[in-house]
Amino acid sequence: MKKIYLALMCMASLSLMTACGDKKSDKGDVKDENKTEEVADNDEQDADEQNVDEQEFTEEADVWGDPAKAEPLDLTALYAAGDFKPAANVIFEDTLSKEAENAGELPTKWDIKEGSAEVGEANGHYYIKMLGGTTVLLPQAGGNDFLPSKYTIEFDFMFGYDVWYHVNFFTAEEGVGDYNMWRGHADWNFAKNDDEWIHGEQGEFYDYTSRDGWNHLAASYDNGNMKLFVNGKRIANLPNIKQATYFTITGDNADGKSHYIRNIRVCK
């Protein structure tokens, strides 16, 4: 009888342990399900926030620079108020005058090395409109040997939706520098006379530029000293830089709706 009682007690204990194990397993399953649902909710929230950001960025595309809505820059006032002063003697200039250009035609003073470009017109003012993906423009100012040992380069530009501009500097043999701009960022890379390269960047570029109007870029080179300016304000001063003999202006993702330049001038 005692043996039967012990056997029954063991069976009861085993049943209780199994039941407890099932309950723990159920709780673990519930926790796992809750954790999975929480991760899924977080992923969905992140995706929603990304979609909102992308939607807002896309919706704002029409708010970006439009030559029909922007007034031309007052360069005299910009020179007077800023750090940049152009050199005295003009060696290349393209004001895109009505007499020289026709809207919808190729710009007459440029060689298009890549992509496509045409003249645009808004409110009686002409500008160069970049098309065709990556567009590279070379001024027709003497091939690959027109920059002297002292020069200034300047032009007006407008930011658009997803716009990058690059100004690349070359000799006949090699590239010796580049300056790159996006609405929120600028950076530069230049070869020095000792063959080392110097890199720099400017964050918070929003503080220096307008999103919906014309901006002004300038570079000044004087026997090795390179200075970079945006809207008259100096943002870089670089020593012992190799002399370039020509330059190009490049627009990335150029779609005819975003990349606009005008008033290009090179002086010595």
C-alpha positions, 0 to 999 in steps of 0.5 A, a space after each residue: 500500500 505504501 509503495 502504491 502511495 509513493 508511486 501515485 505521489 511521484 506521478 503527481 509530482 511529475 505531472 505538476 512539473 510538466 504543467 509548470 514547464 508548459 506554463 513557462 514555455 507559454 510565457 516564453 512564447 508570449 515574451 518572444 511574440 511580444 519582442 518580435 511584435 515590438 521589433 516589427 513595430 520599431 522597423 515599421 516606425 523607422 520605415 514610416 519616418 524615412 518615407 515621411 522624410 523622403 516625401 517631404 524632400 520630394 515635395 520640396 523639390 519645386 521650392 528649390 532654385 528657379 531662375 524665373 523666380 530669383 533675382 540676379 545677384 548684385 555683384 557690386 554689393 557682394 564685392 563691397 560687403 565680402 572678402 572676394 575681389 576679382 582680379 583686374 584683367 578679364 581673360 574669359 567672360 560669359 555674361 550670356 547676353 541676348 545678342 550672343 545666345 538663343 534660348 534652347 541652343 548650345 552655349 556659344 563659349 563652352 566646350 561640352 566634354 560630357 553630358 549636355 547643356 543648353 541656354 535657358 531664359 527667364 525674365 529676360 535673363 539668360 543662363 546655362 542649363 545642364 542636362 544629360 546626367 553628369 555634364 562637364 563644361 570647359 570654357 573656350 578660353 585657350 584649350 588646356 593652357 589659359 590660367 596664369 600664375 595669378 587668377 580669379 574664377 567666379 560664377 553664379 550658381 543655383 541649388 536645385 533638387 539633389 544637386 552637386 557642383 564640382 570645379 576641377 583644376 588641371 594641368 595638361 598632364 594631370 588633375 591638381 584639385 577639385 572643389 565640390 558643393 552640395 546644399 549642406 556641404 562643401 569639400 576640397 582636395 588640392 595637390 601641393 607643390 611637394 606632391 602631397 594633397 590637402 583636404 578640407 571641408 565645410 559643414 553647415 553649408 546651409 549657413 553660407 548659401 541660399 536654397 531658392 536664389 542665386 549664389 556666387 562661387 569664387 576661387 583666387 590663386 596667387 602664386 601658390 596660395 588658393 582661396 575659396 569663397 562662397 557668396 563673398 565669404 572666404 571658406 578656405 585659404 590653402 598654401 603651396 598649391 600646384 598651379 592649374 592651367 585650366 578648369 572645368 565645371 561639372 554638374 552631377 545628376 543634371 536633369 535640366 531642372 536643377 543645375 544653372 550657372 551664369 556670369 562666369 568670369 576669369 581674370 588675371 
